[in-house]
Amino acid sequence: MKKILIAIFSICILSFVGCDDEYDSDGIAPKDDARIVRVSIDVRDVPYEGQRTFYNHELKEVVVQVLTGYDWTSFKVYVTPTMWSSMTPDGGQTEDWTSGSKSYTITSGDEKVSNTYTVKIIEVVEFGDNDPWN
């Protein structure tokens, strides 16, 4: 019984601490941010060790390097925008990537900023210290 009372007391204390009205999520992710923060190919299509992702926010480009030997006609690519923002088209759909690139428009949570990113998938024989923009 004593352990149950301690557990209930702990939950109550944590509830009060966790409900801080002063919590500022803008410091974590401002509502005027419109960027892509993560891109990855579904691990059922290409395992993590078979892909590397590079981001260039100045050029608004993301390059995913994929080791040779994967079928380009059915990749499911997950694209994650910044918190609060919206994106078109939605990521996570199985799409034909034979063209090698797709565009995604990210609109900030306050709808004042909009950026169009190009996501490119490039086939490579091996990974190295290769920066796709150099």
C-alpha positions as a Markdown table, in Angstrom:
| # | Residue | x | y | z |
|---|---|---|---|---|
| 1 | Met | 0.0 | 0.0 | 0.0 |
| 2 | Lys | 2.9 | 2.3 | 0.8 |
| 3 | Lys | 4.3 | 1.9 | -2.7 |
| 4 | Ile | 1.0 | 2.7 | -4.3 |
| 5 | Leu | 0.7 | 5.9 | -2.3 |
| 6 | Ile | 4.2 | 6.9 | -3.2 |
| 7 | Ala | 3.5 | 6.2 | -6.9 |
| 8 | Ile | 0.3 | 8.3 | -6.8 |
| 9 | Phe | 2.1 | 11.2 | -5.0 |
| 10 | Ser | 4.9 | 11.1 | -7.6 |
| 11 | Ile | 2.4 | 11.2 | -10.5 |
| 12 | Cys | 0.7 | 14.2 | -8.9 |
| 13 | Ile | 3.9 | 16.1 | -8.4 |
| 14 | Leu | 5.1 | 15.3 | -12.0 |
| 15 | Ser | 1.7 | 16.5 | -13.3 |
| 16 | Phe | 2.1 | 19.9 | -11.7 |
| 17 | Val | 5.7 | 20.3 | -12.8 |
| 18 | Gly | 4.9 | 19.2 | -16.4 |
| 19 | Cys | 1.9 | 21.7 | -16.8 |
| 20 | Asp | 4.0 | 24.8 | -16.7 |
| 21 | Asp | 2.0 | 27.7 | -18.4 |
| 22 | Glu | 5.3 | 29.4 | -19.1 |
| 23 | Tyr | 6.6 | 26.6 | -21.4 |
| 24 | Asp | 7.8 | 28.2 | -24.6 |
| 25 | Ser | 7.8 | 25.9 | -27.6 |
| 26 | Asp | 8.9 | 28.7 | -29.9 |
| 27 | Gly | 12.4 | 28.3 | -28.5 |
| 28 | Ile | 12.4 | 24.8 | -29.8 |
| 29 | Ala | 10.6 | 25.3 | -33.1 |
| 30 | Pro | 9.5 | 28.8 | -34.0 |
| 31 | Lys | 6.2 | 29.1 | -36.0 |
| 32 | Asp | 8.0 | 31.1 | -38.7 |
| 33 | Asp | 10.3 | 28.2 | -39.7 |
| 34 | Ala | 9.7 | 26.4 | -42.9 |
| 35 | Arg | 12.4 | 23.8 | -43.5 |
| 36 | Ile | 12.8 | 20.1 | -44.1 |
| 37 | Val | 14.4 | 18.5 | -41.0 |
| 38 | Arg | 14.5 | 14.9 | -42.0 |
| 39 | Val | 14.3 | 12.8 | -45.1 |
| 40 | Ser | 14.7 | 9.0 | -45.3 |
| 41 | Ile | 13.7 | 6.2 | -47.5 |
| 42 | Asp | 11.5 | 3.5 | -45.9 |
| 43 | Val | 13.8 | 0.8 | -44.5 |
| 44 | Arg | 11.8 | -1.9 | -46.3 |
| 45 | Asp | 12.9 | -0.3 | -49.6 |
| 46 | Val | 16.5 | 0.7 | -48.6 |
| 47 | Pro | 18.0 | -0.3 | -45.2 |
| 48 | Tyr | 19.5 | 2.6 | -43.2 |
| 49 | Glu | 23.0 | 1.3 | -43.9 |
| 50 | Gly | 22.2 | 1.7 | -47.7 |
| 51 | Gln | 21.3 | 5.4 | -47.6 |
| 52 | Arg | 23.0 | 8.7 | -46.5 |
| 53 | Thr | 21.2 | 12.0 | -46.4 |
| 54 | Phe | 22.7 | 15.5 | -46.9 |
| 55 | Tyr | 20.9 | 18.8 | -46.3 |
| 56 | Asn | 21.6 | 22.2 | -47.8 |
| 57 | His | 19.1 | 24.8 | -46.5 |
| 58 | Glu | 20.7 | 27.7 | -48.4 |
| 59 | Leu | 20.0 | 25.9 | -51.7 |
| 60 | Lys | 16.8 | 24.3 | -50.4 |
| 61 | Glu | 18.0 | 20.9 | -51.5 |
| 62 | Val | 18.2 | 17.5 | -49.8 |
| 63 | Val | 20.3 | 14.7 | -51.4 |
| 64 | Val | 19.8 | 11.1 | -50.4 |
| 65 | Gln | 22.6 | 8.9 | -51.6 |
| 66 | Val | 21.6 | 5.2 | -52.1 |
| 67 | Leu | 23.9 | 2.3 | -52.7 |
| 68 | Thr | 23.4 | 0.6 | -56.1 |
| 69 | Gly | 21.1 | -2.3 | -56.4 |
| 70 | Tyr | 17.7 | -1.0 | -55.3 |
| 71 | Asp | 14.5 | -0.7 | -57.4 |
| 72 | Trp | 13.9 | 3.0 | -58.1 |
| 73 | Thr | 10.2 | 2.6 | -59.1 |
| 74 | Ser | 8.7 | 2.1 | -55.7 |
| 75 | Phe | 10.5 | 4.1 | -53.0 |
| 76 | Lys | 8.5 | 5.3 | -50.1 |
| 77 | Val | 10.3 | 8.5 | -48.9 |
| 78 | Tyr | 9.5 | 10.1 | -45.6 |
| 79 | Val | 9.9 | 13.8 | -45.5 |
| 80 | Thr | 9.5 | 15.6 | -42.2 |
| 81 | Pro | 9.1 | 19.4 | -42.1 |
| 82 | Thr | 9.8 | 21.6 | -39.0 |
| 83 | Met | 7.3 | 21.5 | -36.1 |
| 84 | Trp | 4.1 | 23.6 | -36.7 |
| 85 | Ser | 4.7 | 23.8 | -40.5 |
| 86 | Ser | 2.7 | 22.0 | -43.2 |
| 87 | Met | 3.9 | 20.4 | -46.4 |
| 88 | Thr | 2.6 | 19.6 | -49.9 |
| 89 | Pro | 2.6 | 17.0 | -51.2 |
| 90 | Asp | 2.5 | 14.7 | -48.2 |
| 91 | Gly | 5.6 | 12.6 | -47.6 |
| 92 | Gly | 5.4 | 8.9 | -46.9 |
| 93 | Gln | 3.7 | 7.9 | -50.1 |
| 94 | Thr | 5.1 | 5.2 | -52.4 |
| 95 | Glu | 6.2 | 7.1 | -55.5 |
| 96 | Asp | 8.2 | 6.6 | -58.7 |
| 97 | Trp | 11.6 | 8.2 | -58.2 |
| 98 | Thr | 13.1 | 7.3 | -61.6 |
| 99 | Ser | 13.3 | 11.0 | -62.4 |
| 100 | Gly | 15.6 | 11.3 | -59.4 |
| 101 | Ser | 13.9 | 14.2 | -57.7 |
| 102 | Lys | 10.7 | 15.6 | -56.2 |
| 103 | Ser | 9.7 | 19.0 | -54.9 |
| 104 | Tyr | 8.1 | 19.7 | -51.6 |
| 105 | Thr | 6.7 | 23.0 | -50.4 |
| 106 | Ile | 6.9 | 23.7 | -46.7 |
| 107 | Thr | 4.7 | 26.5 | -45.2 |
| 108 | Ser | 5.5 | 27.8 | -41.8 |
| 109 | Gly | 3.0 | 27.5 | -38.9 |
| 110 | Asp | 2.2 | 31.2 | -39.1 |
| 111 | Glu | 1.8 | 30.9 | -42.9 |
| 112 | Lys | 4.2 | 33.8 | -43.5 |
| 113 | Val | 7.1 | 31.8 | -44.9 |
| 114 | Ser | 7.0 | 29.2 | -47.7 |
| 115 | Asn | 10.0 | 27.3 | -49.1 |
| 116 | Thr | 10.2 | 24.8 | -51.9 |
| 117 | Tyr | 12.8 | 22.1 | -51.4 |
| 118 | Thr | 14.0 | 19.7 | -54.0 |
| 119 | Val | 14.7 | 16.2 | -52.7 |
| 120 | Lys | 17.1 | 14.2 | -54.9 |
| 121 | Ile | 17.9 | 10.5 | -54.8 |
| 122 | Ile | 21.3 | 9.7 | -56.2 |
| 123 | Glu | 22.7 | 6.2 | -56.7 |
| 124 | Val | 26.3 | 5.7 | -55.6 |
| 125 | Val | 28.7 | 2.7 | -55.6 |
| 126 | Glu | 30.0 | 3.5 | -52.2 |
| 127 | Phe | 29.8 | 6.1 | -49.4 |
| 128 | Gly | 32.7 | 8.3 | -48.8 |
| 129 | Asp | 33.3 | 11.8 | -47.4 |
| 130 | Asn | 31.6 | 13.1 | -50.5 |
| 131 | Asp | 29.6 | 16.3 | -50.1 |
| 132 | Pro | 27.1 | 16.4 | -53.0 |
| 133 | Trp | 27.5 | 20.1 | -53.4 |
| 134 | Asn | 31.3 | 20.1 | -53.9 |
